[in-house]
Amino acid sequence: MNISDIVIDCSPGKVGASNLEKYQASGVKWIFQGGEKHAMTGMSYTSSANHEENLNVEGTRVVSCNTTGLSRTLVPLYNHCGSLSVECTMIRRAADPGDSSKGPINAIKPVLKVPSHHGPDVMTVKPEISINSMAVAVPTTIMHVHVIVAQLPQGHGLTTESIIDMWSNEPRIILMNGGETGITTTAEVMEYARDIGRKWGDLHEIFVWRDGVKLEGNTLYYFQAIHQESDVIPENVDAIRALMGTESNWRVSVDKTDHAIAQYNNIL
């Protein structure tokens, strides 16, 4: 008899294949993380892109922190425009805060596999978005930054302001004006997370600088910051609801999860 309906597998990357066999043999549903390959699971998940496609499936993979962040801002754009072509550069933290033995130190390390996995990974949850990515690792541990250039189709009907308004109405995105708030670096974004009472200094939302968003004709430029330790945590909760079939509407699921996180942080 199984004592669990579903397992969230957070084992180190590339360990999942052996665990998958055990879950399938026992009839337990499973959720892997972005360190595993999409080919191993056959399904990937992020709430804003493909919640419905994951309803009642045997198992899935919650995509990486960077892919989650890209999806949160690009999927609303795609839904409005009907097509989207994206080039992005990921300026990646070299290691998580606890990984003091890792580098680079006093160096910038390009990811020499082009494209990096981040762009193609977006297409595992939203294949309609055409996206390529490159990445560099820099000597910081607290966040990633994305530099994004998106080509919108003719007749998109958007302005810089309307895109900012669009994102303002989407969950798990925070927009702030760096010039007005003084929050112009990732260090200050993390200070903001602590200031608003996040118990572990987590910011599971994607941070977008309003004054770094610019639409020129059909080309959109913007920056966003990703707290790699936390943005996929609520996605795993939403993925549980999808796999168990307990909530078919992704926005309702996200609202439930975010409400619970807010209660935990004593901000409601």
C-alpha positions, 0 to 999 in steps of 0.5 A: 500500500502506498503512503503517498499519492505523489512525490516531489523529487528534489534529488540531485540532477540526473539521479531521477531516472532510477527513481522514476522506475520506482515511482512507476512500479509503485503507482505513485505520481511524481514531479521532478525538477528542472535539473532533469531532462524533459525527455526523461519525463515526457511532460514539463510544467509551469503554471502560466503556460500549461497547467491544463495539459498537466491535468491528471497526468502520471508525472511531470517536471517543474522547469528550472528557475530561469525557464519559470521566470521567462515563462511568466513574462513571455506567455502573457505576451504570446497570448496577446500577440499570437506569435513571439520570437525571442533572444535572451541572455541569462546572466547567471549566479555562479552558485547558490549562497550555500555552495561556497566551494564553487566558482567562478571567482573573479571571472565571467564564464560563458556557457559555450553550449549555444543555445543554452538550455533555457530557451529550448526549455521554455518550448517544452511548456510553450512550444509556440514561442520561438526562443534562443538563449545564451548564458554567462555565469558571474561571481554572485550567489543571490539572483539571475538577471535576464536581458530579453529582446522580443520581436512582436508581430506587426499590428500587435497594438501594444505600447511600453505602458500597456505591456507594463500594465499587462504584467501588473495584472499577472500573478508572480510578477513584481514591477518597480521603477529602479530610479524612483525606488533606488532598487537598481541591483539584485542585492537591493531586490533581495533587501526588498524581499527581507523588508516586506517580511519574507521569512527566508528572504525569498522572492518567488515573484519575478522582478521586472524593472519598469524603467528597463522596459522599452518597446521600439516598434515591434521590438521589446527590450526588458530586464528581469531578475530571478531568485533562483532559490524560490520561484519554482517552489509555488510552481511545485504546489500548483503542479500537485493540483494539476496532477491530482486533478483538484484544480483545473484553473491555473489562476485559481491554483496560483491564487490559493498557493500565493494566499497560503504563502502570504499567510505564512509570511504574516502579510495578510 
